[in-house]
Amino acid sequence: MDIICKKADINKSGMHVFRHSFVTRLFEENVPIKIISSLIGHNKIETTLNIYTHLTQDNKVDAIKVLNNLVLAK
């Protein structure tokens, strides 16, 4: 377990953290949320989005960069 957590760069805080990390990493790689939701057995994508998907600071910075590129491109 420790080796897996270290390689995945996540804190070891119980097995359930892997579900959250799994969902978040797939979301970051632009896997459609409907597919992610199906993979972890959710009937509603809202559950996957609202509970299991976590945004990182990098996600927010990347979004601001996209916005800046749109504004600066004009």
C-alpha positions in Angstrom: 0.0 0.0 0.0 2.8 2.5 0.9 4.5 1.9 -2.4 1.4 2.5 -4.4 0.6 5.7 -2.5 4.1 7.0 -3.0 4.2 6.3 -6.7 0.7 7.9 -7.2 1.8 10.9 -5.1 -1.1 10.6 -2.7 -1.3 10.5 1.0 -2.1 7.2 2.6 -5.4 7.8 4.4 -7.4 4.8 3.8 -8.5 2.8 0.8 -11.4 5.1 0.0 -9.0 7.8 -1.0 -8.1 5.7 -4.1 -11.7 6.1 -5.5 -11.4 9.8 -5.2 -7.9 9.9 -6.7 -9.0 7.5 -9.5 -11.9 9.8 -10.4 -9.9 13.0 -10.1 -7.0 11.7 -12.3 -9.3 10.5 -15.0 -11.2 13.8 -14.9 -7.9 15.7 -15.3 -7.1 13.6 -18.4 -10.5 14.6 -19.9 -12.1 11.2 -19.7 -15.9 11.9 -20.1 -17.6 12.0 -16.7 -20.3 9.5 -17.8 -17.6 6.9 -18.4 -15.8 7.6 -15.1 -19.2 7.4 -13.3 -19.9 4.1 -15.0 -16.4 2.7 -14.1 -17.0 3.3 -10.3 -20.6 2.2 -10.4 -22.5 5.4 -10.0 -25.9 5.8 -11.5 -25.8 9.5 -11.4 -22.9 11.6 -12.8 -23.8 14.3 -10.2 -22.5 11.9 -7.4 -19.2 11.5 -9.3 -18.8 15.2 -9.9 -19.9 16.5 -6.6 -18.3 14.0 -4.2 -15.5 12.2 -6.0 -14.0 14.8 -8.3 -11.6 17.2 -6.7 -10.0 20.3 -8.3 -6.3 21.0 -7.7 -4.6 24.4 -7.8 -3.1 23.3 -11.1 -6.6 22.8 -12.6 -7.5 26.4 -11.6 -4.3 27.8 -13.0 -4.8 26.0 -16.3 -8.4 27.4 -16.5 -7.1 30.9 -16.0 -4.5 30.4 -18.7 -7.2 29.3 -21.1 -9.2 32.4 -20.3 -6.1 34.6 -20.7 -5.4 33.1 -24.1 -8.9 33.8 -25.2 -8.7 37.4 -24.1 -5.3 38.1 -25.4 -6.1 36.4 -28.8 -8.5 39.2 -29.6 
